Amino acid sequence: MQNPNDIPVTITGVGRSGPGLRLLPARNTAPQTLLPEQSQRFDLRYEVTNCRAVPKAEWPVPVFVKQESASKAVYAPLQMSGADAAGESQGQAGPPWQSVMAAGVCDESF
């Protein structure tokens, strides 16, 4: 994550549980303040709780931010690390991150 603003922004939370997915505690958790142009990596861990319920379409991850006195949620695409998602090597977007993750633990086709 990078702060593209010209003032500091505080990340107060990252991620959410959802259909078939449970957000597990992260190692590097928020809140963290990012100075302008500063970057921070957040490692999210999810547990698949219901294979059939995992969303098949893009399911962006909320990032809860506070800048000055305003708070809001922005949504970011999640990038898999260590996953071999089909299509990425040809410059195409691979399948959604949650489908790749679920395919690794479920007996069903995603």
Residue frames as qw, qx, qy, qz and C-alpha x, y, z in Angstrom:
[[0.000, 0.890, 0.457, 0.000, 0.00, 0.00, 0.00],
 [0.438, 0.082, 0.008, 0.895, 1.26, 3.47, -0.83],
 [0.013, -0.778, -0.395, 0.488, 0.13, 6.89, 0.31],
 [0.463, 0.435, 0.394, 0.665, -0.23, 8.94, -2.91],
 [0.135, -0.939, -0.303, -0.093, -1.37, 12.03, -0.97],
 [0.380, 0.588, -0.269, 0.662, 0.73, 15.03, 0.00],
 [0.398, -0.570, 0.397, -0.598, -0.23, 14.68, 3.68],
 [0.027, -0.188, 0.959, -0.212, 0.07, 11.73, 6.08],
 [0.739, -0.160, -0.303, -0.580, -2.71, 9.13, 6.18],
 [0.326, -0.315, 0.814, -0.363, -3.37, 6.62, 8.95],
 [0.592, -0.024, -0.720, -0.360, -4.46, 3.12, 8.01],
 [0.482, -0.345, 0.489, -0.640, -6.77, 2.04, 10.81],
 [0.734, 0.007, 0.644, -0.213, -7.70, -1.38, 9.45],
 [0.314, 0.413, -0.682, -0.516, -7.29, -3.74, 6.51],
 [0.215, 0.003, -0.963, -0.163, -9.44, -6.63, 5.32],
 [0.636, -0.085, 0.208, -0.738, -12.82, -8.14, 6.09],
 [0.342, 0.059, 0.937, -0.037, -14.43, -11.51, 6.49],
 [0.501, 0.267, -0.233, -0.790, -17.04, -12.42, 3.90],
 [0.915, 0.110, 0.027, -0.386, -18.97, -15.23, 2.25],
 [0.977, 0.124, -0.128, 0.119, -16.98, -18.42, 2.78],
 [0.565, 0.426, -0.329, 0.625, -13.94, -16.50, 4.08],
 [0.558, -0.802, -0.186, 0.103, -12.79, -15.60, 7.57],
 [0.291, 0.796, -0.328, 0.418, -10.11, -12.97, 8.07],
 [0.827, -0.327, -0.311, 0.334, -7.46, -14.26, 10.48],
 [0.342, -0.891, 0.069, 0.291, -5.25, -12.04, 12.67],
 [0.645, 0.695, -0.141, 0.286, -2.43, -10.43, 10.69],
 [0.755, -0.180, -0.197, 0.599, 1.19, -10.06, 11.71],
 [0.253, -0.045, -0.011, 0.966, 1.63, -6.41, 10.79],
 [0.012, -0.708, -0.706, -0.018, -1.63, -4.83, 11.80],
 [0.042, 0.625, 0.120, 0.770, -2.97, -1.33, 11.62],
 [0.278, 0.952, 0.118, -0.061, -3.06, 1.42, 12.75],
 [0.649, -0.171, 0.234, 0.704, -0.03, 2.68, 10.89],
 [0.183, 0.899, 0.069, -0.392, 0.61, 6.18, 9.63],
 [0.713, 0.244, 0.367, 0.546, 2.08, 6.56, 6.16],
 [0.107, -0.641, 0.104, 0.753, 3.86, 9.73, 5.16],
 [0.596, 0.690, -0.064, -0.406, 3.41, 11.04, 1.60],
 [0.612, 0.559, -0.539, -0.151, 4.70, 8.48, -0.95],
 [0.232, -0.403, 0.847, -0.258, 5.54, 6.03, 1.86],
 [0.724, 0.027, -0.569, -0.389, 4.59, 2.37, 1.33],
 [0.418, -0.319, 0.741, -0.419, 3.65, -0.40, 3.74],
 [0.484, 0.035, -0.816, -0.315, 2.94, -4.05, 3.10],
 [0.619, -0.211, 0.454, -0.605, 0.12, -5.78, 4.94],
 [0.234, 0.120, -0.951, -0.165, 0.02, -9.57, 5.01],
 [0.683, -0.104, 0.162, -0.704, -3.55, -10.81, 5.25],
 [0.036, 0.094, -0.995, -0.015, -4.47, -14.37, 6.10],
 [0.673, -0.022, -0.055, -0.737, -7.83, -15.93, 5.32],
 [0.296, -0.027, 0.947, -0.120, -9.46, -19.24, 6.20],
 [0.439, -0.067, -0.589, -0.676, -11.90, -20.79, 3.73],
 [0.356, -0.024, 0.715, -0.602, -14.98, -21.68, 5.79],
 [0.662, 0.433, 0.544, -0.281, -17.39, -22.64, 3.00],
 [0.386, -0.118, 0.638, 0.656, -16.05, -23.52, -0.45],
 [0.220, 0.577, 0.706, 0.347, -19.33, -22.98, -2.27],
 [0.095, -0.915, -0.344, 0.185, -19.85, -19.53, -0.73],
 [0.443, -0.424, 0.225, 0.757, -16.48, -18.02, -1.76],
 [0.406, 0.786, 0.075, -0.460, -17.18, -15.19, -4.26],
 [0.778, 0.238, 0.433, 0.389, -16.23, -16.10, -7.83],
 [0.340, 0.849, 0.126, 0.385, -16.01, -12.46, -9.03],
 [0.354, 0.415, -0.351, 0.762, -13.50, -9.85, -7.93],
 [0.571, -0.731, -0.374, 0.002, -13.79, -9.22, -4.20],
 [0.325, 0.638, -0.295, 0.633, -11.66, -6.19, -3.26],
 [0.587, -0.328, -0.551, 0.495, -10.21, -5.74, 0.19],
 [0.138, -0.941, -0.179, -0.251, -11.27, -2.71, 2.25],
 [0.531, 0.069, -0.321, 0.781, -8.59, -0.44, 3.63],
 [0.276, -0.877, -0.393, 0.004, -9.88, 1.81, 6.40],
 [0.505, 0.227, -0.090, 0.828, -8.09, 5.14, 6.39],
 [0.224, -0.884, -0.324, 0.252, -8.14, 8.34, 8.40],
 [0.479, 0.298, 0.100, 0.820, -6.83, 11.56, 6.97],
 [0.090, -0.320, 0.175, -0.927, -6.99, 14.64, 9.14],
 [0.416, -0.018, 0.583, -0.698, -10.50, 14.38, 10.66],
 [0.772, 0.236, -0.162, -0.568, -12.18, 12.26, 7.95],
 [0.423, -0.215, 0.880, 0.000, -12.40, 8.46, 7.98],
 [0.755, 0.378, -0.114, -0.524, -13.42, 6.26, 5.07],
 [0.762, -0.085, 0.627, 0.139, -12.99, 2.87, 3.49],
 [0.422, 0.628, -0.460, -0.464, -11.25, 2.50, 0.15],
 [0.939, 0.045, 0.328, -0.094, -11.14, -0.79, -1.72],
 [0.058, 0.697, -0.657, -0.282, -7.98, -2.29, -3.12],
 [0.905, 0.214, -0.330, -0.165, -7.41, -5.37, -5.25],
 [0.682, -0.566, 0.464, 0.006, -5.51, -8.00, -3.32],
 [0.557, 0.588, -0.576, -0.109, -2.42, -9.52, -4.93],
 [0.972, -0.235, 0.016, 0.004, -1.55, -13.12, -4.19],
 [0.035, 0.761, -0.648, 0.017, 2.04, -13.76, -3.19],
 [0.265, -0.297, 0.917, -0.030, 3.46, -17.18, -3.91],
 [0.682, 0.370, 0.557, -0.295, 0.42, -18.18, -5.98],
 [0.203, -0.124, 0.716, 0.657, 0.64, -19.34, -9.57],
 [0.472, 0.564, 0.431, -0.523, -2.48, -17.73, -11.02],
 [0.562, 0.320, 0.629, 0.431, -3.16, -18.63, -14.65],
 [0.299, 0.844, 0.349, 0.276, -2.88, -15.80, -17.15],
 [0.303, -0.912, 0.054, 0.271, -0.60, -13.52, -15.15],
 [0.582, -0.319, 0.471, 0.582, 2.49, -14.50, -17.13],
 [0.389, 0.452, 0.573, 0.562, 0.81, -13.38, -20.39],
 [0.059, 0.074, -0.037, 0.995, 0.09, -9.94, -18.96],
 [0.467, -0.456, -0.494, -0.574, -3.55, -10.80, -18.31],
 [0.445, -0.428, 0.457, -0.641, -5.24, -10.58, -14.98],
 [0.232, 0.027, -0.971, 0.047, -5.45, -13.98, -13.37],
 [0.459, -0.556, -0.651, -0.238, -8.47, -15.31, -11.51],
 [0.356, -0.793, 0.086, -0.487, -9.58, -13.46, -8.38],
 [0.089, 0.508, -0.747, 0.420, -7.31, -14.00, -5.38],
 [0.602, -0.188, 0.558, -0.540, -10.00, -15.70, -3.32],
 [0.916, 0.274, -0.072, -0.284, -10.70, -18.22, -6.11],
 [0.545, 0.526, -0.620, 0.206, -7.01, -19.13, -6.31],
 [0.177, -0.399, 0.715, -0.546, -6.87, -19.54, -2.53],
 [0.773, -0.017, 0.354, -0.526, -10.08, -21.59, -2.35],
 [0.842, 0.389, -0.328, -0.178, -9.00, -23.85, -5.22],
 [0.315, 0.507, -0.742, 0.306, -5.97, -24.80, -3.17],
 [0.198, -0.159, 0.799, -0.545, -8.06, -26.14, -0.28],
 [0.696, 0.216, 0.329, -0.600, -11.41, -27.14, -1.82],
 [0.494, 0.039, 0.837, 0.233, -12.27, -30.20, -3.88],
 [0.466, 0.745, 0.447, -0.169, -14.49, -28.08, -6.14],
 [0.529, 0.305, 0.327, 0.721, -13.54, -26.40, -9.39],
 [0.052, -0.792, -0.207, 0.571, -13.19, -22.62, -9.25]]
